[in-house]
Amino acid sequence: MTSRTVPLHLATFAIVTPNNNPLYVHSYTGVQDELRYHHIAHSALDIIEERESNVARKEDNFLGLLFSMDDLAVYGYRTASRLRIIVSLGLIDGIIKDSDVVTICRTIHQLYNTASANPFLLLNSNPTPKAEVISPLPPISDGALSLSTLPRPEDLRLSGKMKYGAERLGRLLNGGRS
């Protein structure tokens, strides 16, 4: 019996903050499906929170298959800074290897890091008048990023690096479809 290589079809991915706010949602099937993928991402967050509460899996970033819905398999990944990456793959007639999904998630994480490290990308900060006293941020106890260090969703949507990288990833994983 020979094993055959089955191309993956990336339908969408979402990057979500530790506070469950979507930072970036990219759909490869068109704008008409974007609301559907927002719903899928929020549904996946419930399962991710359940899996994160499991003490045995705290050190494992890959959360595995979260659920299957219609024609999609939804996977979860959590970064060290507690950003969540939710990946939806089109179901195929073959086995989807966890190692392939982990590679996709790490690529998306690297893409996010590259885009958010752009010195010209505005972080979620507003200029404060000099007369206003700035209170220090509370310490972060669990390693999560504070919201002031995260890029704004609109800045990520406008980021050329993020958009180009997401499109390039989609072309690599289009599963032989045009």
Residue pairs with C-beta under 8 A, 6 or more apart in sequence:
4 94
6 92
6 93
6 94
6 95
6 96
7 92
7 173
7 174
7 175
7 176
8 89
8 90
8 92
8 96
8 100
8 104
8 173
8 175
9 89
9 90
9 92
9 173
9 174
9 175
9 177
10 28
10 87
10 88
10 89
10 90
10 104
10 169
10 170
10 173
10 174
10 175
11 27
11 28
11 29
11 37
11 72
11 88
11 89
11 90
12 25
12 26
12 27
12 28
12 29
12 33
12 37
12 40
12 87
12 88
13 25
13 26
13 85
13 86
13 87
13 88
13 104
13 108
13 166
14 22
14 24
14 25
14 26
14 37
14 38
14 41
14 84
14 85
14 86
15 22
15 23
15 24
15 25
15 83
15 84
15 85
15 108
15 112
15 156
16 22
16 23
16 41
16 45
16 83
16 84
16 85
16 86
17 23
17 83
17 84
17 145
17 147
17 150
18 81
18 82
18 83
18 84
18 144
18 145
19 147
20 42
20 45
21 153
22 38
22 41
22 153
23 83
23 112
23 150
23 151
23 153
23 156
24 112
24 153
24 156
24 157
24 162
25 34
25 37
25 38
25 41
26 166
26 170
27 33
27 34
27 37
28 170
28 174
37 88
40 69
40 72
40 74
40 86
40 88
41 86
43 67
43 69
43 74
44 66
44 67
44 74
44 76
44 86
45 84
45 86
47 63
47 66
47 67
47 76
48 63
48 66
48 76
48 78
48 84
48 86
51 57
51 63
51 64
51 66
51 76
52 58
52 63
52 78
57 63
61 77
61 78
61 79
61 80
61 105
62 75
62 76
62 77
62 98
62 101
62 102
62 105
63 75
63 76
63 77
63 78
64 75
64 76
64 98
65 73
65 74
65 75
66 74
66 75
66 76
66 86
67 74
68 74
68 91
71 90
71 91
72 88
72 89
72 90
72 91
73 88
73 89
73 90
73 91
73 96
74 86
74 87
74 88
74 89
75 86
75 87
75 88
75 89
75 101
75 105
76 84
76 85
76 86
76 87
77 84
77 85
77 86
77 87
77 101
77 102
77 105
77 106
77 108
77 109
78 84
78 85
79 85
79 109
80 143
81 143
81 144
81 145
82 142
82 143
82 144
82 145
83 109
83 112
83 145
85 105
85 108
85 109
85 112
87 101
87 104
87 105
87 108
89 96
89 101
90 175
92 175
104 169
104 173
107 169
108 169
111 161
111 162
111 165
111 166
111 169
112 156
112 162
114 161
114 165
115 121
115 151
115 156
115 159
115 161
115 162
115 165
116 150
116 151
116 156
118 159
118 161
121 151
121 155
121 159
122 151
122 152
122 155
123 148
123 149
123 150
123 151
123 152
124 147
124 148
124 149
124 150
124 151
124 152
125 148
128 134
137 146
137 148
140 146
151 159
156 162
157 163
